[in-house]
Amino acid sequence: MYDVVIVGAGAAGLTAGIYSSRSGLSSIVLERGVPGGQAGEAPLVENYPGFESISGVELMEKMKAHCLKHTEIKEGEEVLKVKTLGGKFEIRSEKETYESRAIIIATGARYRKLNVKGEKELLGKGVSHCATCDGFFFKDRDVVVVGGGNRALSEALYLNSIGVKTRIIHRRDELRADRLLQESAFSRGIKVLYNSQVKEIGGKEKVEGVIITKEGKEEEMPCDGIFVSIGEKPNNEIARLLELEMDNRGYIKVGGAQRTSRKYVYGAGDVTTGIKQIVIACAQGAVAALSAYIDLENPYWAH
């Protein structure tokens, strides 16, 4: 029996583990894979305060070690079922059944992938899913952004604003992004290749170009990097089990204190609506843990 069970051991979940324990709550972190989440896949992180430059793996290892000083992390324990039991929660994983007074969902999201040759092999070597994370390395160089929605155009505009030569590849004949974003992109001279799809990403040690198909014809396009911005899928299975309120994309809706639509259930990190950055996930994890403490210690105040 725990005061709080934290599901997910990315930046948000690990931070929640630290803060919940330090607040005096008994807690445990359950992770279906290995700790780190998407942050652990980042080849280099240069926007996390306190570290001018650090690999995602090293940063998350440091967070994991810090968390383990305060609470337990169970790796390889995917949560299969969650139900309410006598005013408490029963969380069933592949290995154990846990009971808790509160739950913090920090299960993150996963990037949608192109699933083409070279994408996996060159991840971190020119293939990226985050312009604010990696765009700085491509200043004055040529990149392509794949996608046609708001995120893709936002990424392209950001890259353009920091001096990256940017083109957009979109599989349809028109963009899906908001009109204002489109107008901003066009006014900056960002070229869009419509009805085009990336078939292969080329390069040995780093990205050297892409092969695209357009109207059945193949074309080689030299570039130094490719930003894949075709969306994310939130890992919201637990939110669905608990029937939490979500937006139309499946992200958990949370209030300013990371409270969800259900009492004693909190959301933090990339599984929730909002900006996706490591430092923000950490902040949300801390707020979620402190909110759980406040609500559990003052049950009449809990929403």
N, C-alpha and C positions, 0 to 999 in steps of 0.2 A: 504494500500500500504506500503510495507516494502522494505528496501534496500536488505535484505537477509532473506530468509526463510530457517531454519535449520530443516531437517527431521530426527528425531531420537534423543532420550534423554538418550543415554548411555554416557560413558565417553567422547567420541569424540564430540557428539552433545552438551553436557552440557558445555564443554570447549569452543567450537565454539561460544556458546551463550554468554559466559563471554567476550571473546576476541572481538567479532564483536561489541558488545555494547560499550565496553571500547574504541574501535577505532572510535566511533562516528556514527556507522551504526545503523539504526533502524532494529530490528530483532525480530523474534519470533521462538520458538522451538515447533515443532509438534511431538507428540509421540502417536503411535496407542494404546499402553498399558499404563504401568506406567514407569516412569523414572528408569534407572538402567541398562537395558540390561543384557547381560550375566554376566557382572561384579557383578551385584547385587545378582547373584546366588552363588557366591563363599563363602563357609563357613568361610574362613579365608584368608586374604591377608597379606603376609609378605614381599612382594618385591616392595611395592609402597613407594617411598621416603617420609620421614617425619612421617611414621607410622610403627613402628616395628611390630605391629600386630593389625589388624582391620578386622572386618567382611565386606564382600562385600556389604551387605545391609547398614551398617553404613557409609562406605566410599561413596557410591553413594548418600546417604541422605545428606551428607555434600556437595557433588558437586551440588546436586539439590538446596540446600539452598543458596549456593554461586551464582549459576546461576540466581536464582530468584531475587537477589539483583540488577541484571543488565537487565534482560529481562523476558518476559512472556513465560511460558511453558503451552501448551495446551495438556492435557492428554486425552486419548481415542479418538484421532482424526487420524484415518488412512487416508493417502493420497490415493485417488482413481484415480485421473487424473492429468496430468501435460501437459501443452501445451504452446507454444510460442504465445504471443499476442502483436503485435506492438513493437517488440524488447524487451519485458518484458516477464515474466513467469506468467501464471495463474495456481495456485495450488488449486485443489478442494479436500477437505476432506469430511468426512461423515457429517460434521456439517456446514462448512463455505467454502467460496471461498476467496483465498488470491492472491494478486499480489505482485511480487517482481522483483527486478533488478538482483538478483543472488540467487542461490540455493546451499546449502551445504548438500550433502547426507551422513548421518551418521547412516544408518539404521541397521548396524551390520550384524551378521550372527547367525545361530542357529545350534547347534550340532545335528548331526544325532544320533538317539538313537536306542538301541537294542529292545526296547519295550518288555521287559521281566519282570516277577515278581521280585520285589525287587529293580529294577533300580531306580524308582522314590522315593520309600520309604527310600532308603539308600544313596541318593544323598548327598554328603558332610559328609557321615559317612563311607567312604571307596570307594564310587563310585565317580569317577572324570573324567573330560574330559581334564585336563590340567596338564601335568607332571611338568612343570616349576612352576606352581602355588602350587601344593600340594605334589610333590614328596618328599620334605624334611621330611614330617611327617612319611614317610615309610622307613626310613633308617634302614637297617638290618632286614627288614621284607619282607614277600613274597607278591608279587602282580602279577597280570596278565594284559597284554595289549591286547586288542581285536582290530584286524585289520591287514592288510597286505600291506598297502601302505607306501609311504615315511613318512607321519606323524606318523604312528604307530611305525615304526622302529626308527624314530628319538626320539620319546617319550621313547621307550624301552632303547635305547642307553643312553639317558640322565639319566634315572632312574638307570641304571646299573652303570653309572659313579659316582653317588653320594652314592653308597653303598646299593641300593635297589635290593633285589633278584627278578629277573624279568623273566617271561615266556610270550611268545606270543601265542595267540589263533587266528587261521585264518581259515576261512570257506572253502578256496580252497586248492588245492594240491600244489600250489606254490605261493610265495609271489609276489606282484606287485611292490614292492619298487625298487629303483635303485640298480644296482648290487653292487655298492660301499657300500651302507648302509647294504645290506645283508651280504657282506663279513665282515664288521665291527662287525655286530651282532654275526655272527658265530664265529669269532675270539675271541670274549669275552665270548663265551660259553653260549649265550642266547638261550634257547631251544624254538623251535617252534612246536606247536601242529597243524598239518595240518588237513584239512577236519573235523574241529571241530567247533561247535557253542555253544554259551552260551544259555542255556535254562532258567536258573533261577539264581538269586543272593540271597544267603542265609545269614541270620543273623537277630538278633532282634534289638539291639541297634547300631550295626556296622556290617560291612561285615565280615563274618566268612568263606565264601567259595562260590564256584559256582558249578552249575550242568551243565555239558557239554554233548552234544550228538556227537557221532562219529560213523559213519556207522550204524546208527540206535540204538546204544547202549548208555545208560546213564552212566555217571561217575561223582562222587563227587570229587571235587578238593578243598582242604582247601587253603585259602589265606586271607590276611589281607586287600587287596584292589584290585580294578579293574579300569583300565584306558581304557575308551571307546574311541578309535581313528579310527572311521570308516568314518570320514569326517565331513564337515560342509556344510551348504547350505547358501550362501549369500542372504540376503534380498534385492534383486536387482530389484524389480518390477519397481521402479521409473527410474532406469538406463535404463531399457528396454523401458519404455515409451519415454524417451528422446533419445533413440538410441545411447547410449554412447558406447565407445569401451570397451570391457571386454575380460578377458582371457578365455581359454577353460573351466574353471570351473565356470564362471559367476561372477568373482570378477571384480570390476571396475578398469581399468588401470588409474593410476594417475602419474603425473610428480613429480619432486622434491618439487614443491610448492603446491602439492595436486590438481593441475588443471587437469580436465578431458579432453576428446577429444572435448568437447563443451564449447564455450566461456561462462564465468560467471557461470559455473557449477563446483562444487568442490566435492571431495570425501574424507572421513576421517574415520578411524577406521576399524573394521573387515569386512566391505563390500568392502574394497579395497584389492589389492594384498599386501603381506608382512607379517611380524611377528605379531602375535596376542597377545598383552599384554596391560594391562590397561594404563600403562605409555606411551606407544607408541600411543595408541588411543588419549590420551590427547594431546600429542605433535602434532599429525596430525590435530586434531580439531583446535588447536591454529594457526597452519600454514595455514589451509584452510581459517580461518576467516581473517587473515592478508593478504592473497593473494586476497581475495574478496575486502578488503578495498583498496589495491593497484590498482587493476584493475578498480574498480568503480570510484576511485578518479582520475585515469589516464587512461581513456578509450583507448587512442591511444597505450598504452603499452600492453593492454590485448591481449592474444593470440587468 
